[in-house]
Amino acid sequence: MDLEQTGFDSFTSLGEDDALDDLNERVSGNRNEWLRFVVNRQDYGVSVLQVQEILCAGDITPVSGAPHFVLGVINVRGNIVTVVDARRRLRLPPRAADDSIGWIVILDVDDQHVGLVVDEVLEVQVLNNDNVENLHGDMAFEVEGVIETEAGMMILVDARMMAGMNEVAGEQGAAA
């Protein structure tokens, strides 16, 4: 991901002292950056530390026997990447038959790359950790938290959960 995509280009318009203050504020303990994306008209976020790159969708090759949330695989510069449907992971209604896949967010999860199909990629947003609300109950294991932003409620998800790493490991353990 280049610096322009992550929002670092905004430093060039600031004075040197202002830019340094802004940078220090961004990396302080109570602020962090999240990639904001849309699935089924709801805003979600995943830590930019877990995002490798963002691709316009191409051909996805189906893989028989894959878990229900896996759409297939793609080739990214010679590397085979498993592609996961965010709608299926979040137990949301499937996309319409005529609704094409537009965006794949490549996540870096435990040194493995996994593509996450989302409806739209919006921006990188700096959030204050102090404003993140934790959920309790059934959704708590799937969601890192929620935060109210100027654009509305954003649900913060864990890349490992979205990639299905825990679920796949459980299925493999049960098969052994």
C-alpha positions in Angstrom: 0.0 0.0 0.0 1.5 3.3 -0.9 1.6 6.3 1.4 -1.0 8.2 -0.6 -3.6 5.4 -0.1 -3.0 5.5 3.7 -3.6 9.2 4.0 0.0 10.2 4.8 -0.1 12.6 1.8 -1.9 15.0 4.1 1.4 15.9 5.9 2.7 17.7 2.8 0.1 20.5 3.2 0.9 21.1 6.8 3.8 23.1 8.3 6.7 21.1 9.5 5.8 21.5 13.2 2.1 20.8 12.5 3.0 17.7 10.5 5.2 16.4 13.4 2.4 17.1 15.9 -0.1 15.3 13.7 2.2 12.3 13.2 2.9 12.1 16.9 -0.9 12.2 17.6 -1.5 9.5 15.0 0.9 7.1 16.6 0.1 7.8 20.2 -1.3 5.0 22.3 -4.9 6.0 22.1 -5.2 6.5 18.3 -4.9 4.1 15.4 -5.8 3.7 11.8 -8.6 1.6 10.3 -9.5 0.9 6.7 -13.2 1.8 6.4 -15.2 -0.4 4.0 -18.9 -1.2 3.3 -20.6 -4.5 3.3 -24.4 -4.6 2.8 -24.7 -0.8 3.4 -22.9 -0.9 6.8 -19.5 0.6 7.5 -16.9 -1.7 8.9 -13.2 -1.2 9.7 -10.1 -3.4 9.9 -6.8 -2.3 11.3 -4.5 -0.9 8.5 -1.7 -2.9 10.2 -3.5 -6.0 8.8 -4.1 -4.7 5.3 -1.5 -5.6 2.6 -3.2 -4.0 -0.4 -6.5 -3.3 -2.1 -7.3 -4.7 -5.5 -10.1 -4.3 -8.0 -11.6 -7.7 -8.3 -10.6 -10.1 -11.1 -11.4 -13.7 -11.8 -11.8 -15.9 -8.8 -11.2 -19.6 -9.3 -13.6 -21.7 -7.2 -12.1 -24.4 -5.0 -14.2 -27.5 -4.3 -14.5 -28.6 -0.7 -13.6 -25.1 0.6 -15.5 -23.7 3.6 -18.8 -22.0 2.8 -17.3 -18.5 3.2 -14.5 -19.1 0.7 -15.2 -17.9 -2.8 -12.1 -19.4 -4.3 -8.5 -18.3 -5.0 -6.8 -15.6 -7.1 -3.3 -15.1 -8.3 -1.6 -12.0 -7.0 1.8 -11.5 -8.6 2.5 -15.2 -8.6 1.1 -15.9 -5.1 -2.1 -17.9 -4.7 -4.5 -16.0 -2.3 -7.6 -17.5 -0.8 -10.6 -15.2 -1.2 -13.3 -14.9 1.5 -16.7 -13.3 1.1 -17.3 -10.7 3.9 -21.0 -11.1 3.5 -20.8 -14.8 4.3 -18.4 -14.3 7.2 -20.8 -11.7 8.7 -23.9 -13.9 8.0 -25.4 -11.2 5.8 -27.7 -11.7 2.8 -25.8 -12.7 -0.3 -25.1 -10.1 -3.1 -27.6 -10.1 -5.9 -26.8 -12.3 -8.9 -26.2 -9.3 -11.1 -24.1 -7.5 -8.5 -20.4 -7.9 -9.5 -17.5 -8.2 -7.1 -15.7 -4.9 -7.1 -13.1 -4.8 -4.3 -10.8 -7.3 -2.6 -8.9 -6.2 0.4 -5.7 -8.3 0.8 -5.2 -9.0 4.5 -2.0 -10.1 6.1 -3.0 -12.6 8.8 -0.4 -14.6 10.6 2.0 -14.1 7.6 -0.6 -15.5 5.2 -2.5 -13.4 2.7 -6.2 -13.7 2.5 -8.5 -11.6 0.1 -11.7 -10.2 1.6 -14.4 -9.3 -0.8 -16.2 -6.1 0.2 -18.8 -4.0 -1.5 -16.9 -0.7 -1.3 -13.6 0.6 0.1 -14.0 4.1 1.5 -10.9 5.5 3.3 -8.3 5.1 6.0 -9.7 6.7 9.2 -7.8 7.6 12.3 -9.8 6.6 15.4 -9.4 7.3 19.1 -9.3 4.0 21.0 -10.9 5.8 24.0 -14.1 6.1 21.9 -14.4 2.5 20.9 -17.2 0.6 22.7 -16.7 -3.1 23.3 -19.6 -5.5 22.6 -20.8 -8.2 24.9 -22.6 -11.4 24.3 -22.7 -13.5 21.1 -21.1 -10.8 18.8 -18.2 -10.0 21.2 -16.0 -12.7 19.7 -16.4 -11.5 16.1 -16.1 -7.7 16.7 -13.3 -5.7 18.2 -15.7 -2.9 19.0 -18.0 -0.2 17.5 -17.4 3.5 17.2 -19.6 6.4 16.3 -18.0 8.4 13.5 -19.1 11.5 11.5 -20.3 9.1 8.8 -22.3 6.9 11.4 -21.6 3.7 13.3 -18.6 1.7 12.2 -18.1 -1.9 13.3 -14.5 -2.8 13.9 -13.6 -6.4 12.9 -10.6 -8.5 13.4 -8.8 -9.6 10.2 -8.1 -13.1 11.6 -11.9 -13.6 12.2 -12.8 -12.1 8.8 -10.3 -14.4 7.1 -11.9 -17.4 8.8 -8.6 -18.6 10.3 -10.2 -19.8 13.6 -13.0 -21.5 11.8 -10.7 -23.3 9.3 -8.4 -24.4 12.1 -11.4 -25.8 14.0 -12.6 -27.7 10.9 -9.2 -29.2 10.3 -8.8 -30.2 13.9 -12.2 -31.9 13.8 -11.3 -33.8 10.6 -8.1 -35.2 12.1 
